[in-house]
Structures are given as C-alpha cells and as structure tokens.
Amino acid sequence: MAHKITDACISCGACAAQCPVEAITEGDSQYVINEDLCVDCGSCAATCPNEAIVAE
C-alpha cells in the first residue's frame, strides 16, 4: 500500500528530502508520490508538517 499526498500539501519539500527511494517529486501544484517506487516506509508522513500524507 503506497502513501498519497493530499490537497493539504504546501509544497515545502520536506517529504521528498526524507524519502529513501526518491519516490517523491515536485508536481505542478504539489508534490506527488510515485506508487511504483514507494516502499510504504512512512518516513514522508512522519516528516510532513501539514499531515498531508496518508496511507492509501
């Protein structure tokens, strides 16, 4: 089960810096998680200051 970044994302980039497999990239209006690369470690969700990352 991959994680998903919700509309609460403020594009701070904290999650991308913490992703050990580089599954998070900057999208058009917010950061996005590549579900094929995500290993569901949860480090992005733990780092997000807006609690904008949830498990799908």
N, C-alpha and C positions, 0 to 999 in steps of 0.2 A: 504494500500500500504506500503510495507516494504522498508527499505533502503538497499542499496547494497554497498559493499566496492569494489572499482575498483583496477586495477593493479597499481595505483599510491600509494597504501599503502606502507609505510615504516616500518610497524610493530612496531610502537612506543608504542602502547597500550593505548594511551590517550582516545580513544573512548570506550574501554572496561571499563575503570575506571568510565566513565560518564553514562553508560547505567543503568537506574533504574530497569530494569527487567533481567539483566545479560544475554542478548541475544547475546552478542559478545564474541567470544572465539578465541584463537590463533590457526590458521590453519597451514598447512605445510609450506606455503611460505608467508602467510599474515593473518591478522585477518579476520574472517568471521562472518556474522550475521545470526542467526537462524530466518528465516522468520516466523516461527510458534510462536515465542516468542516476536518478535519485535512489539511494540505498536505505531510505527511511530511518536515518540515524537520529533525526530530531534536533540536531545542533542548530539548524536555522531557526526553528520555532523557539528554542530556548534563548536565542540571541535577539529576536525581533522586539524592538521597544514598543511596538504598537499591537502586539499579539495578532498580527495579520496573517500568520502562517498556521494552517490547520492540517491535520491528517485527513486524507480522503477516505 
